[in-house]
Amino acid sequence: MAFYHLKRIARNKFAVKAPKIYKYYIDRKVASLPEFKFTGRENLCLAKKVAAFYAPEYRPHAADATTGAFTLFGHRLDFGAPENIDWNAKIEAEQDFHLWRMKLGHMGVVCPMLIDGKPEQLDAVSRLIDGYLESTSYQQPGAFTSYLFPYSVSHRLLALVSGFIIAHNNNSIPKDLEIKLKNFLRWNAGFILNNIEHELKNNHVERNLAALCLYFDALDNVSADLVSSLDRNIKEIIEACILPDGLLAERSAMYQGLSVMALMIFSESQILSQATRATAKERLEKAIHAWAIMTHPDGEISLFNDSWWGEVPPIDHIFPDRLPMRSLEILDSAGYARLAGAKIFAIFDAGPIGPSWNPGHGHGDFLSAEVDLDGKRFIVDPGTYQYSTGKRRLHERSVQSHNGPCWRDVNPVQYNGCFKVGKLAAASLVFDPDSTALQIAGKLELQGGIVQREVQLTNNDTLKFFDRWSDKPKAAQVTLIIQGEWALAERTSSSLSFRAGSKRGIISVETGSIDSIYAGQWARNYLKSEAATYIVLKPDQTSSSRGGSLKWTVRHL
């Protein structure tokens, strides 16, 4: 990874200083690839599965795109015409990490435009590609973090290939646009092939390889060396980044959906070896189950680590006929547990910050829980408002902003910039696999001490939390974030009652105290902040022992 990181830095500098040479290099590589031809090998069924990750999200924006306007993450830019798009555009809400323009570079909106096949949409697709080829350059500062970011190009290839195959089956694409698309797809495939993000590994390489696999699977005359290389890399990324329980190593429910898409491609690809397809299929079944475990009753995903709603479709939109969940589900490799009663629900996190080779998407949510009452989010994760460096990103990743037991002056993980992580940490699940009790526990061992939490589900409507600190009780705390739709209705010295319409919930402290309540924020959608109520609980400090304990419950009324 270090070698590839140096290679990436060298590429970014060389391409700016010698763009003609770098263009010649990439163009030669592209020219060595077979042309995209419809030979009957293209997998229409698989194309529809992949398109399901793009078309529903972008279809509402297709009409705007025909005029050159794009709304991404709730922020709209109007370029006047599809051919006039500034692929390096920035929005005011982002500082040093510009995900808006990266998502623009995905060209996801082209997928439903090809599938729906309206004349004005197909004309806009043609003009969009022409404008991209005319206005983009290797020399432009920021090119490799926007329209030439291999991750963005991979999404582009996935969206366009899947949409193109479906549209071709519908006989809706004019001949001149078909030729233009085939050439454009070939260029994108060649670029990714020579810029696989081995320096980042994780979901980046997974996305690169999924895009290449979908593209080359539809082609004849793909060289044996290329197929062998793809097969080897795909097998390695599955074994390294998809845990035995099916969750990806980055432990994000959002990226889990994209991992499922990649595994679907790998398991159905005709160019991969039978052994690799079998490995992909075995992990796919577990990955779907893991995705379901990380999904709340409202159909949307958990927000642990870097996650937000809308980046992947709800699992029920892709797999509507899943098996029902049990009251207690455990992902022992990832360190997650799911507790579900008739009126209360929780997902509990007791795992590592992320994979040791790149934990950049990890948050300090050790031993924290997300809790729903009667199908509505109640205690929430702070979420991921944006990737840009700053106080908000540090807050959302800090252990103190999550509701796991912690010390206000102890930081198990060190963060630097958008994604860099210094010191690592890992909590661990504690459970009896043979027990039928609806309870789960976890612990986090640090140099400064040990914190533990046990969660019990009782009477189908109550969650009991037992938190313990090994020492320093005066600095110990638990911070709960109540999403803003719940209004504080009543407060006593040991309980807080909340209302959200006809729904009611209560937080009661049996051992310990309610220290403070104040207004704050959380985010379930990228670049959209929402109101929340923050509650700080303190453990009992009257015990003669060095440590502290806190017992509290959440109950649906």
ZAMARGU-4260 file (C-alpha; in steps of 0.2 Angstrom, whole numbers, plus 5000, padded with zeros to 4 digits):
<rodrens>
0) 5000/5000/5000 | 5014/5012/5004 | 5022/5008/4987 | 5005/5012/4978 | 5003/5028/4988
5) 5020/5034/4982 | 5015/5029/4964 | 4998/5039/4966 | 5008/5055/4972 | 5020/5053/4957
10) 5005/5051/4945 | 4996/5066/4952 | 5012/5077/4950 | 5018/5070/4933 | 5001/5071/4925
15) 5000/5090/4929 | 5018/5093/4923 | 5017/5082/4907 | 4999/5080/4903 | 5002/5075/4884
20) 5014/5061/4889 | 5002/5054/4902 | 4988/5055/4890 | 4998/5046/4877 | 5001/5032/4891
25) 4983/5030/4895 | 4977/5031/4877 | 4989/5017/4873 | 4983/5006/4887 | 4965/5009/4881
30) 4969/5005/4863 | 4975/4988/4869 | 4958/4983/4876 | 4945/4975/4865 | 4931/4986/4859
35) 4914/4985/4868 | 4903/4975/4857 | 4886/4967/4861 | 4889/4949/4857 | 4875/4941/4868
40) 4887/4938/4883 | 4881/4954/4892 | 4871/4949/4907 | 4854/4958/4907 | 4848/4951/4923
45) 4864/4957/4932 | 4864/4974/4923 | 4846/4977/4931 | 4853/4972/4948 | 4867/4985/4947
50) 4856/4998/4939 | 4844/4997/4954 | 4858/5005/4964 | 4858/5020/4953 | 4842/5023/4943
55) 4830/5025/4957 | 4841/5038/4966 | 4845/5048/4951 | 4829/5047/4941 | 4820/5061/4950
60) 4834/5073/4944 | 4835/5067/4926 | 4824/5081/4919 | 4835/5094/4927 | 4850/5086/4920
65) 4844/5088/4902 | 4846/5107/4905 | 4863/5105/4914 | 4857/5107/4932 | 4862/5094/4946
70) 4856/5092/4964 | 4867/5082/4974 | 4867/5080/4993 | 4853/5093/4993 | 4864/5106/4985
75) 4860/5112/4967 | 4871/5119/4954 | 4865/5125/4937 | 4878/5125/4923 | 4866/5130/4909
80) 4868/5115/4898 | 4874/5097/4899 | 4890/5101/4889 | 4894/5116/4900 | 4897/5106/4916
85) 4911/5112/4927 | 4918/5095/4932 | 4929/5103/4945 | 4915/5113/4953 | 4914/5117/4972
90) 4900/5121/4984 | 4902/5132/4999 | 4897/5119/5011 | 4913/5109/5008 | 4931/5115/5013
95) 4945/5103/5009 | 4936/5087/5003 | 4924/5090/4989 | 4913/5075/4988 | 4899/5085/4979
100) 4910/5086/4963 | 4916/5068/4965 | 4898/5062/4965 | 4895/5073/4950 | 4909/5063/4942
105) 4899/5047/4945 | 4887/5052/4931 | 4874/5042/4940 | 4860/5052/4932 | 4865/5045/4915
110) 4859/5027/4920 | 4841/5031/4921 | 4842/5043/4906 | 4848/5029/4896 | 4835/5016/4903
115) 4820/5028/4901 | 4826/5033/4883 | 4817/5049/4881 | 4824/5059/4866 | 4828/5074/4876
120) 4837/5063/4889 | 4848/5054/4876 | 4852/5070/4867 | 4858/5077/4884 | 4869/5061/4887
125) 4877/5064/4871 | 4881/5082/4874 | 4886/5078/4892 | 4900/5066/4885 | 4905/5078/4872
130) 4907/5092/4885 | 4917/5080/4897 | 4929/5075/4883 | 4932/5093/4878 | 4933/5102/4895
135) 4942/5089/4906 | 4961/5088/4907 | 4974/5079/4916 | 4983/5095/4919 | 4969/5103/4929
140) 4972/5105/4948 | 4961/5093/4957 | 4957/5082/4942 | 4962/5066/4952 | 4951/5071/4966
145) 4936/5074/4956 | 4932/5068/4938 | 4948/5057/4937 | 4946/5050/4954 | 4947/5032/4951
150) 4933/5028/4964 | 4921/5041/4954 | 4926/5033/4937 | 4922/5016/4944 | 4904/5022/4949
155) 4903/5030/4932 | 4907/5014/4923 | 4895/5004/4934 | 4881/5016/4931 | 4884/5018/4912
160) 4887/5000/4908 | 4872/4994/4917 | 4861/5007/4910 | 4868/5004/4892 | 4865/4986/4893
165) 4847/4988/4898 | 4844/5002/4885 | 4852/4992/4871 | 4840/4978/4875 | 4826/4990/4873
170) 4833/4996/4856 | 4831/5014/4862 | 4849/5021/4858 | 4853/5029/4842 | 4868/5022/4832
175) 4879/5038/4834 | 4876/5038/4853 | 4879/5020/4854 | 4896/5022/4846 | 4900/5037/4857
180) 4895/5027/4873 | 4906/5012/4868 | 4921/5022/4865 | 4918/5032/4882 | 4916/5016/4892
185) 4931/5008/4884 | 4941/5024/4890 | 4934/5023/4907 | 4939/5005/4909 | 4956/5008/4903
190) 4959/5022/4915 | 4953/5012/4930 | 4963/4997/4925 | 4979/5007/4926 | 4974/5016/4942
195) 4967/5003/4954 | 4967/5011/4971 | 4978/4998/4980 | 4985/5012/4991 | 4968/5013/4999
200) 4962/4995/4998 | 4945/4993/5006 | 4929/4998/4996 | 4939/5008/4984 | 4948/4993/4976
205) 4932/4983/4978 | 4923/4997/4967 | 4937/4997/4954 | 4936/4978/4952 | 4917/4977/4952
210) 4917/4990/4938 | 4930/4982/4928 | 4922/4965/4930 | 4905/4971/4924 | 4913/4979/4909
215) 4924/4965/4904 | 4911/4951/4907 | 4901/4958/4892 | 4916/4957/4880 | 4924/4943/4870
220) 4943/4942/4867 | 4948/4948/4884 | 4966/4942/4886 | 4970/4927/4897 | 4982/4938/4907
225) 4970/4951/4911 | 4957/4939/4916 | 4969/4930/4927 | 4974/4947/4935 | 4956/4952/4938
230) 4952/4935/4946 | 4967/4935/4958 | 4964/4953/4963 | 4945/4950/4966 | 4949/4934/4976
235) 4961/4944/4987 | 4950/4959/4990 | 4935/4947/4995 | 4945/4937/5007 | 4954/4953/5015
240) 4939/4965/5016 | 4923/4955/5018 | 4923/4947/5036 | 4918/4929/5039 | 4901/4935/5045
245) 4898/4945/5029 | 4901/4963/5035 | 4914/4973/5026 | 4930/4976/5036 | 4926/4995/5037
250) 4910/4991/5047 | 4899/5004/5038 | 4881/5000/5034 | 4882/5012/5019 | 4897/5004/5011
255) 4890/4987/5015 | 4876/4990/5002 | 4890/4993/4989 | 4899/4978/4994 | 4884/4968/4991
260) 4883/4975/4974 | 4901/4970/4970 | 4898/4953/4977 | 4883/4950/4966 | 4894/4955/4951
265) 4908/4944/4956 | 4897/4929/4959 | 4889/4930/4942 | 4904/4935/4931 | 4907/4922/4917
270) 4926/4928/4916 | 4930/4923/4934 | 4936/4906/4939 | 4923/4895/4947 | 4932/4895/4963
275) 4932/4914/4964 | 4913/4915/4960 | 4910/4902/4973 | 4919/4912/4986 | 4909/4928/4981
280) 4893/4918/4982 | 4896/4912/4999 | 4901/4929/5005 | 4886/4937/4996 | 4873/4927/5006
285) 4882/4932/5022 | 4884/4950/5016 | 4865/4952/5013 | 4861/4945/5030 | 4874/4957/5038
290) 4866/4972/5028 | 4849/4967/5035 | 4856/4966/5053 | 4863/4984/5051 | 4846/4990/5045
295) 4833/4998/5056 | 4814/4994/5056 | 4811/5010/5046 | 4821/5002/5032 | 4836/5014/5033
300) 4853/5009/5038 | 4863/5011/5054 | 4874/5027/5055 | 4889/5020/5064 | 4906/5025/5056
305) 4905/5035/5040 | 4887/5032/5034 | 4872/5042/5028 | 4855/5039/5020 | 4852/5039/5001
310) 4870/5033/4995 | 4863/5016/4994 | 4845/5010/4992 | 4836/5002/5006 | 4839/4983/5007
315) 4821/4980/5004 | 4822/4988/4987 | 4835/4976/4982 | 4830/4960/4992 | 4811/4961/4996
320) 4810/4943/5001 | 4822/4941/5015 | 4820/4929/5029 | 4814/4937/5046 | 4826/4942/5059
325) 4828/4934/5076 | 4826/4945/5092 | 4845/4944/5094 | 4857/4944/5079 | 4876/4944/5081
330) 4889/4948/5069 | 4904/4941/5079 | 4918/4946/5067 | 4912/4964/5065 | 4907/4966/5083
335) 4889/4971/5080 | 4873/4965/5089 | 4855/4968/5085 | 4841/4967/5098 | 4823/4968/5093
340) 4807/4969/5103 | 4789/4972/5098 | 4791/4991/5103 | 4810/4994/5105 | 4825/4990/5094
345) 4844/4993/5096 | 4860/4990/5086 | 4875/4989/5098 | 4893/4992/5092 | 4908/4982/5101
350) 4921/4981/5087 | 4937/4989/5081 | 4939/5006/5073 | 4941/4998/5057 | 4954/4988/5047
355) 4972/4991/5053 | 4978/4995/5035 | 4966/5009/5033 | 4953/5013/5046 | 4949/5030/5038
360) 4930/5028/5039 | 4930/5024/5057 | 4922/5033/5071 | 4924/5032/5090 | 4907/5023/5093
365) 4914/5010/5104 | 4901/5001/5115 | 4887/5014/5109 | 4870/5009/5103 | 4856/5016/5092
370) 4839/5014/5099 | 4822/5015/5091 | 4805/5016/5099 | 4790/5010/5090 | 4799/5010/5073
375) 4805/5028/5076 | 4824/5033/5078 | 4826/5039/5096 | 4844/5038/5102 | 4855/5041/5087
380) 4872/5041/5081 | 4879/5059/5077 | 4881/5053/5059 | 4892/5060/5045 | 4888/5078/5040
385) 4903/5079/5029 | 4921/5073/5025 | 4929/5090/5026 | 4942/5093/5039 | 4935/5103/5054
390) 4927/5104/5071 | 4911/5095/5065 | 4921/5080/5057 | 4931/5079/5073 | 4915/5079/5084
395) 4906/5066/5074 | 4921/5054/5075 | 4925/5057/5093 | 4921/5044/5107 | 4914/5058/5117
400) 4900/5062/5104 | 4894/5044/5105 | 4884/5035/5119 | 4897/5022/5124 | 4904/5024/5142
405) 4920/5034/5141 | 4930/5047/5150 | 4929/5065/5144 | 4948/5067/5144 | 4953/5050/5136
410) 4953/5048/5117 | 4956/5030/5112 | 4958/5036/5093 | 4968/5050/5086 | 4962/5059/5070
415) 4971/5070/5058 | 4963/5078/5043 | 4948/5070/5034 | 4953/5051/5035 | 4969/5049/5044
420) 4969/5039/5060 | 4984/5038/5072 | 4981/5027/5087 | 4970/5013/5085 | 4957/5004/5097
425) 4945/4990/5097 | 4931/4985/5108 | 4925/4967/5109 | 4909/4958/5110 | 4906/4947/5126
430) 4892/4934/5124 | 4888/4916/5126 | 4883/4908/5109 | 4873/4895/5118 | 4863/4907/5129
435) 4845/4911/5125 | 4845/4927/5135 | 4841/4943/5125 | 4857/4952/5131 | 4874/4957/5124
440) 4889/4965/5132 | 4906/4972/5126 | 4922/4980/5133 | 4935/4992/5128 | 4952/4990/5136
445) 4963/5006/5136 | 4980/5011/5144 | 4969/5023/5155 | 4957/5009/5160 | 4943/4998/5155
450) 4925/5002/5151 | 4911/4989/5149 | 4893/4989/5144 | 4879/4976/5145 | 4863/4978/5136
455) 4847/4968/5140 | 4830/4967/5131 | 4816/4964/5143 | 4797/4963/5141 | 4798/4967/5123
460) 4798/4986/5127 | 4813/4990/5138 | 4832/4991/5136 | 4842/4990/5151 | 4860/4997/5150
465) 4874/4993/5163 | 4889/5003/5161 | 4905/5001/5171 | 4922/5011/5172 | 4938/5003/5180
470) 4943/5020/5188 | 4942/5039/5187 | 4923/5040/5190 | 4923/5059/5191 | 4929/5060/5172
475) 4917/5046/5167 | 4901/5050/5156 | 4889/5044/5144 | 4882/5056/5131 | 4865/5052/5123
480) 4859/5061/5107 | 4840/5061/5105 | 4834/5065/5088 | 4825/5082/5086 | 4808/5075/5082
485) 4806/5069/5100 | 4802/5084/5112 | 4806/5083/5131 | 4789/5082/5139 | 4793/5079/5157
490) 4809/5079/5168 | 4812/5073/5186 | 4828/5070/5195 | 4831/5053/5188 | 4820/5052/5172
495) 4816/5061/5156 | 4800/5058/5146 | 4799/5062/5127 | 4785/5063/5115 | 4785/5062/5096
500) 4767/5063/5090 | 4758/5049/5098 | 4774/5040/5103 | 4781/5041/5120 | 4798/5036/5127
505) 4806/5037/5144 | 4824/5037/5150 | 4827/5032/5168 | 4843/5032/5178 | 4843/5019/5192
510) 4861/5021/5197 | 4870/5037/5193 | 4863/5054/5188 | 4857/5065/5174 | 4871/5078/5173
515) 4866/5090/5159 | 4854/5093/5144 | 4858/5104/5129 | 4854/5107/5111 | 4865/5100/5098
520) 4865/5092/5080 | 4866/5076/5071 | 4865/5071/5052 | 4857/5056/5044 | 4860/5064/5026
525) 4876/5071/5020 | 4877/5090/5021 | 4860/5091/5030 | 4861/5095/5049 | 4846/5092/5060
530) 4842/5097/5078 | 4845/5085/5092 | 4845/5085/5111 | 4861/5080/5120 | 4860/5072/5137
535) 4875/5069/5148 | 4874/5055/5161 | 4886/5052/5175 | 4890/5036/5185 | 4887/5034/5203
540) 4902/5041/5213 | 4898/5036/5230 | 4905/5019/5230 | 4921/5015/5239 | 4929/5007/5224
545) 4940/5016/5212 | 4928/5014/5197 | 4910/5020/5193 | 4894/5012/5188 | 4879/5018/5178
550) 4862/5009/5176 | 4849/5016/5165 | 4834/5011/5155 | 4825/5016/5139 | 4807/5011/5138
555) 4793/5013/5126 | 4777/5019/5134
</rodrens>
